[in-house]
């Protein structure tokens, strides 16, 4: 049995909603029924078979080939299995992800991994704004799981994050970790302004000192943290190679909010 594969025939003339093409939703379905699923977002009808050449039959392993930035909701809300995207993705990649593994080789649009509660989302390129953040109308952002961004992250990364681990291998834009409630974010590259703005709890770890540290974060000096070596081991399991020293400069904040969050600048 081979992975269920969706190879895009041409660029769609409208944005498409691919949230129906996940392992748990396609389990037990015949190829003919899958091709008839509606994925359009306008009055013009568009089905899976109109846009994709479908092959394979293993629904627990799904592969997309040749997708672009008009393909929204890839891997949204699925709970088990594996999805591989050989291309780019539009908005809401892996939004509300519950489990399983979602791997993207290209770039992702806004809200990638927003409100995810489990599983692993691995983005090989860049992620747009509000990755791992809060969805419109909801209270909390990411609530569990692992989000890895191997390129750069857009503004408002992890807004209102409550649990889980986010790793940014490239640079992060302004307001990274804004209003974080809990969770861990690791930054390997440069970070823009206002990191940790309004954070209540949570840990932001910086390999490089942020461009601008808010005055509402209190310097607590350089401290030794044994758990950083455990975090290093965890990151290596997901192919993130980083040597974490045990010592880091600790800043507590945001004192304008609850003030129990922390920034750790590696030394």
N, C-alpha and C positions, 0 to 999 in steps of 0.2 A: 504493500500500500504506500502511495506517495502523498505528500502534503497537498491539501486542497489549495490550488494556485489560481489567483486572479491576475491576469496580465492585461494591462490597460491597452486598448486599441488606439485611442486618440484622446487628446485633451478635451474634457467635457466643456460644453458651452454654458454650463451653469454649475454652481457649487453642488456637491453630492454628499449625502449623508450615508456613511458606510457603517453606522452603528449596528446594523442587522447582520453584518458579516463577521461574527465572532464564533469561537469554538462551541460555546454552550448554546447559542441560538441556532446554529446550523446542524447540530447533532441529529442524525437520523434523517436528514432531508435528502431528497434526490437532486441530481444535478439540474434537471429540468425545472424543479421548483425553485432552486436557488437562483437560476437565471431570470426567473419571473419576478423576483423581489424588487419592489419599488425603491429607488435611491435618489430620485430627483427632489429638488427643493423649490421648483417653480410650477406653473400651470402646465408646462410641457412635460409629458410623461417620459420618464427615463428608468429603465430597468437594468439590472445587473448585466444581463446578456447583451444589452445595447452598448455597454461601455467596456466590458471585460470579456476576455476569452477565458473560460473556466476549464480547468483540468485537475486531475487528482481526485482522491476520495477520502483522505484522512482528515476528518474535520477537527481533530484535536490539535492539528498542526496546520496553520493557515499562512499562506505567503502572498504578498502583494508585490507586483513587479511593474515598475514604470509609473507609479503614482506621482501626483504633483500637488501644488499648494491649494488646489480646489477640492481635494479629497478630505472632507471633515469627518470627525468622530470615528476615526480608525481605532479599533480596539477599545471603544468606550464601554464601560460598565461590565466587562467580562470577568469571570471569576476563576477559570482554570484553563489549562492548555497553553499553547505557544503561538504567537503571531509575529511574523517577520515581514518587515516592510522594506523592500529594495527600491527606494525612491524617496521622495519628499512627502510631507503630510501637511494638511491644512490645520484648521483650528480644532481644539478639543481632542487631540491625540491622547488616548488612554485616560480621558476624563472619567472620574468615578471608578477607576480600575479597582477590582476587588482581590484579584489573585492572578496567578499565571505569570508569563513572561512576554513582554512586548518590546521588540527590538526594531529601531528605526535606523537605517543607514544614512539618511539624508537629514534635511532640516525640518523643523516642526514650526507650525504657526502658533498663535496665542492659545493660552489655557492648556498647554500640554500637561498631563498629569494632575490637572486641577481636581481637588476633592477626592483624590485616590485614597483608598483605605487599606490596600494590600498589594502584593505582587511586586514585580520589578519592571520599571520602564527605563530603557536604555536608549538614549538619543545620540546617534553618532555625530551629528552636526550641531547647528545652533537651535535654540528654542526661543520663540517669541515672548511677548510680554505675559506676565502672570502665570508662568509655569509653576505647577505645584501650589497654586493659589486657590482663592475662593471663587466658586461659581456665582453668577448673579442670582440673588434671592436667597442664598444660603449663608449660614453663620460662620462656618469654619472652612479652611482650605484643606490641604493634604492632611489625612488622619492616620496614615500608616503606609508601610511599604518602602520601596527604595526608588528614587529618581536619580538617574545619572545623566548629566548633560556634558558630553565630551567636547562640545564647542563653547560658544558664548551664550549667555542667558540675557533675555530682555529685561526691561524694568518691572518692578513689583514682583520679583521672584518670591514665591512662598508666602504670599500675603495671607495672614491669619492661619498659618500652618499650626497644626495641633499635635502631630506625632509623625514619626518616620525619619528617614535620612535622605538628604539631598546633597549631591556632589556636583560641583561645577568645575570642570577641568580647564575651561577657558576663562574669559572675563565675565563679570556680571555688571549690569547697568544700575541705575539709581533705584533707591528704595528696596534693595534686596533685603528680605526678611522683615518687611514692614508689618507691624502689628502681630508678630508671631506670638502664639499662645504657648507652644512647647515644640519640641523636636530639635533636630540637629542639622545644620547646614555647613558644608565644607567648601571653602573657596580656594582654588589653587592659583587663580590668576588675579588680575586687578579687579577692584570693586569700586563702583561709582559712589555718588554722594548719598547720605542719609540712610546708610545701612542700619537695620535694626530699629528704624523709626517706630515709636509707639509699642515696642515689644514688651510683653508682660513676663514671659519666662523664655525658655529655649536657649540653645547654644549656637553661636555663630563662630566658626573657626576659620582664621585667615592665614594663609601661607605668606601673603604680602600685606603690609599695613594698608588699611582702606584709605581712599583718597581724602576722605573727610569724616572725622569722628564727631558725632553729635555731642554738644556740651553737657547733655543730660545723662552721659555715661561716666561713672566714677571709676578712676584708676585704682585698682587694688594691688598693684605690683606684679612681680614675676613669681609664679607659683608652679610647683611640680604636680602634674596630673598623670597618675598611673594609667588611667583608663584610655589615654590617647594611643597606647600601644595596642590595646584591644580593638580600637577603632581602625587602626592601621591594618590589622589582620583582616578585619571584616571587609575593608575596601579592596584588599588584594584578592579576595574571593570573587570580586566582581571586576577584576582586571583594571583596577585603578591603582597604579603604582605611585605610592607616596610614602616618604619616610617622615613619620611624625615624631618629633622630639618630645620628651616628657615635660619640658618647661615651656610656659607660655605666659605672656602678659595678660592679665585678666582685668576686664572692665565690666562693671555691673550697671544694668539699666534696663529699659529706659526709665530713669527716675521720674519722668513726666507721666508714666503709666504705673504699672505695679512695681517695676524696678527689680524683678527677680531674674531677669534674663542676663546673659553674659556674652561678651566677646572674648575670644581667645586668640591673641596674635602670637603665632609660633616664634620662638626664639632659639 
